[in-house]
């Protein structure tokens, strides 16, 4: 397997400025605002001229891809009117944003010093040092994400996971019982699970091969001198925290979401983080059920107004 630095970077083809302007000019309101943000986001790649991969580059590209994926998803959710999807996206992007703040912290701290009004001159050497530290944190982010991927692949390779995933018996039992098959198809549609034992064995062997190759590649990259130290630190934190390692813990063992927000004067935004977490985990009634002095009704975005009468409390009859 080749070292990471031998891999080529292939970036998406960017629209021209004229194409961006034409698309944006045909929109209005919040959709237009989102399209402008999208154009700015994609244009961040315009100056990304490096042909080869590196740990800091894939760290940055990983964060960029997550951000743009969230933006595209948020635009679709907004157009559809799905508040829950927007909340879910909010929860993910909130944490990614905190990751980015950790990465740029060395540069951010210098900017704060320069803005403080104190008569402090930040030297060029200090700026260069902050840039180097930021590159190191991008490498740490790459190592942390690779390590998390490795854990995910190893879970897929767990014998119990593989046995359950490639077991033909559940599908065979449903297919052999007409009544059970009808129930299944009413809930999930046509049953398309493979039941041929030989094909399932071949599929399992191929999946194991692919996953083991991915793990070997990650193991090789984590031994690279540029991120080996970060990998060692990840393992050390994992031992202390019994496996749980947040990105913040690599730089502050006692770091929490609230502490990170407080550092940047954003403690008040924790309520949004909590609300989106509750929506994601399902530990809320407020976001899904409307309750007033006389009516309880689900909060649903109905596509067809005619359907709303089905949930209109005034029209409901007691059986």
C-alpha positions, -999 to +999 in steps of 0.1 A: +000+000+000+014+034-010+022+061+016-003+088+019+021+114+004+021+093-028-016+097-034-029+123-058-055+149-048-085+150-072-108+180-065-142+186-080-146+208-111-156+243-100-182+264-119-170+296-135-178+329-119-203+335-147-220+302-139-222+310-102-237+345-109-263+331-133-275+305-108-276+329-079-294+356-099-323+333-106-329+327-068-344+348-040-347+350-002-330+325+020-323+301-009-303+328-026-284+335+006-276+298+009-264+297-027-240+326-021-226+307+009-223+276-013-204+295-040-180+309-014-175+275+001-167+258-032-144+287-042-122+279-012-109+252-035-099+277-062-065+283-045-060+246-035-033+239-061-014+211-043-014+179-065-003+155-037-021+144-005-007+150+030-021+146+064-027+183+069-043+185+035-067+156+040-075+170+075-085+203+060-103+186+030-122+163+054-135+193+074-144+212+042-163+182+027-183+178+060-192+215+060-203+215+023-223+183+028-241+198+057-248+230+037-263+210+008-284+189+032-296+221+051-307+237+018-327+206+009-342+204+044-351+241+043-368+238+010-388+208+022-396+225+055-381+198+077-372+213+111-361+180+125-335+175+097-323+210+102-319+203+140-300+171+132-277+190+108-273+217+135-261+191+160-235+177+137-222+211+124-220+225+160-195+199+170-176+202+137-174+239+142-158+233+176-133+210+160-124+238+136-120+262+165-096+238+181-076+235+149-073+273+144-068+281+181-031+290+178-039+316+151-071+326+168-053+334+201-028+357+182-057+375+166-074+380+199-041+395+213-039+419+184-076+429+189-072+434+226-061+470+224-030+463+245+003+476+232+016+442+222+034+436+190+030+401+176+062+392+158+064+375+124+081+346+143+050+343+165+027+342+134+049+315+118+049+295+149+010+297+151+008+286+115+030+256+122+009+247+153-022+249+132-007+225+106+001+201+134-035+203+146-047+195+111-025+164+112-039+155+147-074+158+132-065+135+104-050+110+128-081+111+151-105+106+122-084+077+108-083+061+143-121+064+146-126+049+111-104+019+122-126+013+152-156+014+130-141-011+105-130-034+134-166-035+147-178-046+112-152-074+114-164-087+148-175-123+144-210-116+159-215-087+135-205-108+105-226-138+115-257-117+119-251-097+088-246-127+065-270-151+082-296-163+056-320-179+081-341-148+091-349-141+054-356-178+048-380-181+077-400-151+064-401-164+029-413-198+041-443-183+059-468-166+037-484-147+065-451-134+078-440-124+043-472-104+038-466-086+071-430-079+061-439-065+027-466-043+042-440-027+065-408-027+044-418-036+008-404-065-012-379-088+006-347-087-014-322-103+011-299-129-005-306-165+008-281-185-013-255-198+011-227-199-013-232-164-025-234-152+011-201-169+019-185-152-010-199-119+000-187-122+035-152-132+024-151-102+001-163-078+028-137-091+052-110-086+026-120-050+019-123-041+056-089-057+065-072-038+036-087-006+050-074-013+085-039-022+072-038+011+052-048+031+083-023+012+105+004+020+080-005+057+079-008+060+117+029+049+119+040+078+097+064+101+115+041+131+109+012+117+129+027+089+149+030+111+180-007+121+177-016+084+174+003+077+206-015+105+223-049+092+211-041+058+225-030+073+258-062+093+262-083+062+252-067+042+280-074+069+305-110+075+293-118+038+287-120+042+250-138+075+247-117+102+229-130+135+218-109+157+196-107+183+223-092+158+248-060+156+227-052+192+237-071+195+270-078+162+289-106+179+309-122+197+279-159+198+276-183+214+251-192+241+277-155+249+284-148+252+247-177+276+242-168+296+273-133+302+260-147+318+229-174+338+247-201+316+233-214+298+264-250+310+256-250+289+225-250+257+245-288+258+246-289+253+208-264+224+212-287+208+238-318+213+218-304+197+187-289+168+208-323+162+223-339+162+189-313+137+176-315+114+206-353+116+208-352+128+245-376+156+240-414+162+237-412+200+232-398+197+196-424+171+184-456+176+204-476+209+207-493+212+240-515+241+251-543+246+276-568+224+256-551+206+228-523+181+223-512+176+187-481+164+168-459+190+151-459+177+116-451+194+082-479+181+061-474+180+023-511+179+014-533+204+032-562+179+028-543+155+051-543+181+078-580+175+085-570+140+097-551+156+126-575+185+133-586+182+169-620+199+161-629+172+136-619+142+157-647+120+169-646+099+199-650+062+191 
